[in-house]
Structures are given as structure tokens and as C-alpha cells.
């Protein structure tokens, strides 16, 4: 079966990839999309992907949920805030702050381009982390918790969107997952810094985090990151799209001796962005079931195996006898293991559906934490945390990529905002509940059951049996 044929029927539920009469009148063959899809995989795509994912790594691991690093070793020992106040701060950081960031930056990405949204997210990530070095009052910390994660929401809402538009369908999973594996190495580096400087020099940790984003990453992105030709084409910027695309092709040709094949624009139907609206996510019979499913899956996952576990994993280890060095060393080892997991997943490429991987990782996470609760030995807990981190990381990034590929270029960023963005309300509500749940039952059973059942198993089952097939599909066909 041809790739075009396979891509034409990857959907479950309403929507068959057939365009309505009104839609056909505003649809044209996507020449830029076709030219991107025929490019050979070279160092050019790898460099872009690694740069974007390193940026994601430093913004997220330095800023997102910084309270989870500071509370067990700075705030709690110094009686700065209570566990209930910490739960509120953590929930605001990972919930409301990221939600606002995702919506604002996704609007920027759709209105002004993917490149300015990524640049602005990096700037916000750097300038909003350092005040935590000096603010120790609860209410100022509440306000800062919302503001500090605007950049996090921005990079979350743009990284997979941008990279999915810059890589061919045959190489998409390989490039995205391999480069996303670099985020695990960034996490190792960040946690080694935390190992060395928290709690003894925790303020220095925050300043170095800010400097990496503003002094190093922001200039590199400004210099090296082109705009997405797909976005330019969908928004009618044809001259600029031609200029950017021609430069992209020249850079790729330097690393490939073979001539480029002729682009097949007929495989890449593009609808002009001027005809799109966020309401289409809920009114279009093809996109509505995808949107509602993804909102539920993101809400549950953020409340459980993503943020729900992160909010109290370090506290759980400390309550079972861990020192700060033990905790940060365990986290660093976990991310090194996750890096290997990314490479294994990337080698599978498009042979395994993303929804299958998401399901398997949710189950792996659930089993790991049930074992950690049943055998409350510190070394067993550490081993289970390491295994569960593989489950969380591959679940999260496969769901990022699944979400980006599920929608067309004209509404891709806004779709990310409404699905992943509203999902952070799950983080806000779920993490807020975790203060009382963490102290409920023997050895924090209430928290364990929350992150395992509604937080991991249920969303894994939903995406497995209700999600769409995407493997090897042309981006414009699977999402139009």
C-alpha cells in the first residue's frame, strides 16, 4: 500500500480525511510542505531539533515546578511554608502559569510564527526564574509561581509543533524522539547542579539557570532558527516561504550527494489560515472527538504520572530516609536511563504507533509505583522511581508528538493550547488535592492511588482504544 493510501485512512471515529465542499474551495496543494517532506535527513534537521529540545530541557527543568526542588531542602527545613501551601504553589506553577503560557504563546505561534514564539518563551523562562532566589513570603511566591512558568507553557506549546513541520514523515518519529532524548541529558546536568548546590548554594543554582537561557540559548536560537515554511505558506507569506525554503534546501543539499526528488504537492493539502478558527476544534466533526479525547488524556496525565508524581516524589524519598544527595543522584540516574529509553523508542521509528507506546508507558509507570509502595525500602523506591521516569518521559513526549501531528498547520498551535493547555488545569486541580492525599493512608497510599489509577492507567487506556493511527502518515493528510 502506498504511503498516500496509508495516510488517507489513519483515523478512528468521525472523520475520514475527506474534505467538505466548502473546505475544498479554500484548499491548495502545499508546495512548501511537499518540499519539506522530500528533503533527505541530514545534520541540518538534527541541529534544529537538538537546539529546540535543549531549549525545552533547560526551560522546563530549571523553571517548571521549581518548588519541587526547593520545598524538601530549603522551604520545609526552614519552616517557610507548610505542605498545604507548597501544594498550592506547585499547583499554580504547573497549572495556571503553564496554562496561560501555552495559550498566549500558541496565539503568538499561530499569529506571528513559530520562531518568535520560541524566542519569547526562552526569554520569559530566563527572566522569571531568578526572583525565587529572594522571595520567601507565601503570597508573593503565589504570584511569582504563575508568572515564572509562562515561558514553560510557551516552549511546551511550540516545540513539537515546530519540529513536526520541519521533518519528513519517514523520519519524523526518529528525529523527534532522538532529539527529545537530549532533554533527558539536560535533566541529568540540571540535577547534578542541584546535587552540588542545593541546599548549600541554592540561590546560585537559580542564577546559573537563568543565565543559560538568556546568555547562551536565546542568541543561538535567534541566529540559527528559521521560520517554519509550512506556517508561512498557510498564512499566505509566499515570498518569505520561498526564501526560507530555498535556504533550508541548500543547507540540506550540502550534506546529500543525491539530487532532490520532485515535490508532490498533491499529497499535502493545505487550507489557508485565514479560514480557520479555534472553534473548529469543537465544531468540525473530524477534530471534535480528537480534541475532547486529548483534553481528557492531558488532564488526567498531568494530574498523575507527570506532575502528580513530581510534586511529591522527592518528599516521598525523604520521608523514607533519603538525603538531598541521594534524591538528586537518583533523579540524575533516572534521566540517564530515560535517555536510553528515548533512543530505543526512536529506533522503532514509525513501525510502532505512538498510541501503543503511550499505553505501554502508562502501565509501566503504574506498576513501578505500586511496587515502590508495596516494598518501602529506599533502594527499591529509587529503582522504581528510575523505571517510572522512563514511563513518564516517553508517555509525555509521545503524547506531545501525537497531539502536534493530529491537527493541520493552520490550527496546530491553537489545538496544542486547547488540549495540552487545558490539561494543565488537571495539574492545578490534581496537585492541589495532593497535599491532603499525601498524608492519607499508610505510607502515603492516597497519593499513590491517585497517580496510578486516574493519573496513569485510565489515560493510557483511553488513548490506546480511542486514539487515531499516525504511523508513517503525511502530516497534511493525517491532520486535514
Phi, psi and omega in degrees: 000136181290160179298322180297322179291319179296322183285338184284348182222053181265012193255145169252151178077197183300145178099123181239009183085001179271129184276145176287167180298317179296320180293321181300327183291337180252012184257140177221160178292125185279094182292318179295318178299318180294323179291325174295316186291339181266359181288137174291154178284119183227184178296336182298309179296320180297317181296316178299313184296316182293319179298315180295319183285327173297320176299313176305314184299313182289321179296313185288311185284336175278325192250315189293113179070037179302333178300329180295334176276321187276329185299308185295334190243348179235303186288314182291312180298330180265008176055041180282316178219161177273172179295325178293319177294321177299317179300321178295314181297313180297319180295320178294321179297305187276349181254278187296315182299312180292322178303311178298318180298317180297314182293315182294312183288330176292323174297316177299317182296322179280327184273317188245347177124159180291321184299307179298329178294319179292318179297314181295322178298319180294317178299313180296320179301322182284315187282346184259359181267327188293331181301337178297346178289344186233340183271123182230002177271145188299307187292318172300326177293326177298311180297317181294329181297325178286312184293324189293339184252017174297319178294325177300311179301323180296312182288328176299319184279354185237335191295310180289326177300310182296308186292326178296334180274350185253000187231147180291158182297327182293328184256358190302308183295321180297312183290313182298310185288323178295314179291325177293336173298333178297331178299329177293322177292323175299318179297322176300313181297315181297319182285334173290323173297317177297321177303319185278327192246350178250124011263357191296320181227051188295331178292323176298322177304317181291321180292318177296321178302314180295320183294321180300317184287318186274319187274328185254302189289318183300313177297322179297317179296317180300322185278322193254343190268114175277162173288156177288118177300328178298315180296316180301317180295314182295336181259011173081011179271068191289322179294315178294322178300318179297317180296313180295318182293319179298319178294320179298317178296317179299318180295320179291323182295335178299334183253010181222123180282334183285142176292151180288136175291162177293136178290143178250089184294340182293338179279352190235070180292128181238133176258130184302136185296337180296343181263008187253159177207151178299336180297336180300332179299333184247343181259331179288123183296342177279321185268335184303310180295326177296316183296312181296318178299313184292325176300313180297315182295317178294318179302310182293317181295317179295324179288340185244267192285354177259290182266329181299321177284320183295330183296328187230007180298314179294320179297319179299317178293319178298318180293343175256019170104009183279148172266167176305317180297321179297316182297309184289329175293320178297317180296319179297316178297321180299318180287330173296319177295322178297323178302316177298319178300319176300316182296320178296314180298321180294324179294332176292336176055227183269008181285337180241131180296144178300321182296330178290319179294317179301316179298312183297321182288326175297319178293318178301315178301312183299315180298319183300313184283334172294320177295319180299325179283322182290330181237081187282050172265138188300319180292322177295317178300318179297316179297317179295323177298317180300313180294318181294330179293327173298315178299313181296313184297313181287327173300309185298311186284327174294325178287323171307307185293321177301314182296317181296322184282343186282352186228156180284164185304321187295335181231014186299313181293320179293325176297321177298320180297317185284333181266295177296320182298307177296334175302330179290346170294330173295321176297317181297307182292316183295313181292328175299322179289340190289337176304302177295321182294328183295329181264011183259130175083168181293132179050044173065041183298324180302316178294316181300312181296324180296310185287337184274311189276286178289340185270348182220304186294314183297309179296328177296319178294319182297313182290328181293317188260349181238353182282164180271159174273139184229351191302123175070009186278143172295133189304314181292335181276319180289339188243008183250000000 
